[in-house]
Amino acid sequence: MKTILVSGASGIIGYGILRSLRSADQQFLIVGTTIYSDSVAEGFCDIFEQAIPTDHPDYIDWLLRVIKKHKIDFLIPGIEADMYKWIEHTDTINKSGAKVLLNSKNLIDLCKDKWVFYNTLKEHLVSYAIETSLETDFDLLVQKFGLPFLLKPRCGHGSKGIVKVDNSTAFLKYQKDIGPTLMVQPIVGNDNEEYTTSAFCDGNGGFYAYMTLKRKLSKDGFTEKAEVVELDTINEVLLNLCQLFHPLGPTNFQFRKQNGILKLLEINPRISSSTSIRTKFGYNEALMAVDYFLENKSIEQPVIKKGKAVRYIEDMIIYEK
C-alpha cells in the first residue's frame, strides 16, 4: 500500500485532494498535514500531523522527519506556500526516497507574479491576454479601461485582494500600491461567463486529459457553484498555452469570455480548489497524479458525467479515540 502525504489538509484544496484519493478504488494510507490543530483534516485522512509554518526555518527538516516517520511515497501540496517551498527543495525531498507532485519550475516561478506572467503571455499569445497596466494616473486609466476597473494583487490566488474601483476616492486609497503589489485590469466579460479548466499536461507542450466547469465564485474566491460544460475552442486554446508554458501534471486554467473569445485570467500550476467537484464527475486529478508520477501509468481522457454542483456547509464530527 502506498502512503500519500497531502499538505494544507485543512483547506478546500487539501481536503478536496484527500476526499478524491479516498474515493478511488485503490487503497492508500493517507497522511494529512496542516498548521491547525482544530481543523477538518483529521476526518479525511488516516494519519494527521500538525505542521509547523511553511516559512519556519526548520520546516524542511520537519517535513523530512515526517517523510521518514511514515515512509511517505508521494507528496501533494494543498497550498501554494508549500508548492513554492517544495520547488526550491526538490532535490532534498527526492533524496528522502519520496516523489513530489510539482509542475514545471519555470511555470511555477512565472505564475508567482501575475505582472510578469502577463508580459510573457502578451509577447507570445496576445489574443488570450487581458490588458494589464501599472499606470498610477486615475484619469488615464479611466480613458483606457473605463469605470469600474480592477486592482489585482500581483502575487496571490483566488479572488482575494481584488478591488473594484468606480471613483477616484476609492482609487487614491490604493494608488501607492500599484506597481509594488497591485496591477490594473479592465473588467472582462461578466460573472456568468467564467470558466475553470483543469488539464493533465505532459510537460512537452501537450496534455492527456481535461475538464471544464462553468462556475460562480464564493466571496472567498473559490468555486461555489459549477456546471460541466464543453467549450468549442478549448482544445486549441489548451494546446497553444501548453506549447508556450510546457506545464506538467495537474494544471488549472481560468478564463472569461469576452465577445465570444476566451481570455485567460490566470494559470494555477497545481490542483485547483474545484478538484473534489471534478472527481464527482469522473475527473480525479489527484489519482491521475499518483498513477502517472508514482506508478508510471499512462493517462487517458476519462468519461466526464454531465451535471451541476453546489457547495454547502456540513458538519464534520471527529470523536475522541
QUIUR-V118722 format. One record per run of one state. SS is the DSSP state (H for helix, E for strand, - for the rest). FROM is the first residue (numbers start at 1). LEN is the number of residues. If there is no record, write none. Layout:
ss | from | len
SS | FROM | LEN
SS | FROM | LEN
This chain:
ss | from | len
- | 1 | 1
E | 2 | 5
- | 7 | 5
H | 12 | 11
- | 23 | 5
E | 28 | 7
- | 35 | 5
H | 40 | 4
- | 44 | 3
E | 47 | 4
- | 51 | 8
H | 59 | 12
- | 71 | 3
E | 74 | 3
- | 77 | 3
H | 80 | 8
- | 88 | 2
H | 90 | 6
- | 96 | 3
E | 99 | 3
- | 102 | 3
H | 105 | 7
- | 112 | 2
H | 114 | 11
- | 125 | 1
H | 126 | 3
- | 129 | 3
E | 132 | 2
- | 134 | 4
H | 138 | 8
- | 146 | 3
E | 149 | 5
- | 154 | 9
E | 163 | 3
- | 166 | 2
H | 168 | 5
- | 173 | 2
H | 175 | 3
E | 178 | 1
- | 179 | 3
E | 182 | 5
- | 187 | 4
H | 191 | 3
E | 194 | 9
- | 203 | 4
E | 207 | 11
- | 218 | 5
E | 223 | 7
- | 230 | 4
H | 234 | 12
- | 246 | 2
E | 248 | 11
- | 259 | 2
E | 261 | 8
- | 269 | 6
H | 275 | 6
- | 281 | 4
H | 285 | 10
- | 295 | 13
E | 308 | 3
- | 311 | 11
